[in-house]
C-alpha cells in the first residue's frame, strides 16, 4: 500500500496543475462597472455633438 501512496503525490500535483491551467485559460468577465462608465462617457460625448440648435459644427464635421 505504501508504494501506491507515493503515486498519490504526482497524481495530486497533476490534478492541481490541470485545474490551475483550466482556470487561467478560461475567459473571465470584464469589470461591468468600468464598461458601464465607459459607455456612459461615450454616449455623453456623442450627444454633445448632436445637440439640436447648436451654432457651431459638431466635432469632426470639418474633416470631410
N, C-alpha and C positions, 0 to 999 in steps of 0.2 A: 504493500500500500504506500510505503514511503517514496518509492520511485515515481509513482503516479502523482504524488503530491508535488514533486518538483516540476512536473509537466503543467501544473496549475499556474505557476508563476508566469511562464511565457504566454500561456493562454489568456490570462488576465491582462497582461500587457498588450497583447494583440487586440483584445476586445476594447480596451481603453483607447488605444490608438485609432481604431476604426471608428469609434463613437466620436472622438475628437475631430477626425477628418470629415465625418459626415456633418457635424455641427458647423465647422468652419466653411465648408463648401456650399452649404445651402444659403440662398439669398435671405438677407434679413430685411424686414420692413424699414423704410426710411422714417425719420422723425416726422410725425404727422403735423405737429405744430409748426415746425420750420417750413414745411411745404405750404401750409395754410397762410402763414405770414407772407411768404414769397408770392403766392397767388394774389393776396390782397394788395400788396405793393404794386404788382404788375397791373392789376385791374385799375387801381387808382391812377397810375401814371398814364394808362391808355385813356382813361375817362377824362383826364385833364386836357388831352389833345383834341378830343371830340366834343367838347362842350359847345352847345348852341349859343350863338350870339357873340362869339369871340371876335375881336377885331384883328388880332394877329393870326398868322398861319400856324397850324399845328406843327409840332416838332417833326422834322424830316420832310415837310411839304415842299421845300425849295430844292430838294435833291433830285429832281426829275431830269 
